[in-house]
């Protein structure tokens, strides 16, 4: 899995949006607790309205954690 495939999947699951919430990300990753997802993957990312994260940034952070 590479960054671009993660971006494509997340954009497809969010109906083509460029941003994703912690709750949506948790659901896509098969987790129930969005707080833990936010703490692990989203803590260092900038967000809009305290809830929207830019999908390519999220994908980059996920790649950083799995490599």
C-alpha positions in Angstrom: 0.0 0.0 0.0 1.3 3.4 -0.9 0.3 7.0 -0.1 -1.6 7.5 -3.3 -3.7 4.4 -2.9 -4.6 5.5 0.6 -5.5 9.0 -0.6 -7.7 7.5 -3.4 -9.5 5.2 -1.0 -10.2 7.9 1.6 -11.4 10.3 -1.1 -13.7 7.6 -2.5 -15.1 6.8 0.9 -15.7 10.5 1.6 -17.5 11.1 -1.7 -14.6 12.9 -3.3 -13.9 15.3 -0.5 -10.4 16.5 0.2 -10.9 16.4 4.0 -11.8 13.7 6.5 -12.8 13.7 10.2 -11.4 11.6 12.9 -14.6 9.7 13.1 -14.6 8.9 9.4 -10.9 7.9 9.6 -11.6 5.6 12.6 -14.5 3.9 10.6 -12.3 3.4 7.6 -9.6 1.9 9.7 -12.1 -0.4 11.5 -11.8 1.2 14.9 -14.5 2.4 17.2 -12.5 4.9 19.3 -11.9 8.0 17.2 -10.0 9.5 20.1 -7.2 6.9 19.9 -7.1 7.4 16.1 -6.8 11.2 16.6 -4.1 10.7 19.2 -2.0 8.3 17.0 -2.4 9.7 13.5 -3.9 13.2 13.6 -2.2 14.8 16.7 0.6 16.5 14.6 -1.6 17.6 11.7 -3.3 20.9 11.1 -7.0 20.9 11.0 -9.9 23.1 9.9 -12.7 23.9 12.4 -11.1 21.5 14.9 -12.3 18.4 13.0 -11.3 18.4 9.3 -8.0 17.0 8.2 -6.5 17.1 4.7 -6.5 13.6 3.3 -3.0 13.6 1.7 -1.6 14.7 5.1 -3.4 11.9 6.9 -2.2 9.4 4.3 1.4 10.7 4.8 1.1 10.3 8.6 -0.3 6.7 8.2 2.6 5.8 5.9 5.0 7.2 8.5 3.6 5.0 11.2 3.7 1.8 9.1 7.2 2.2 7.8 
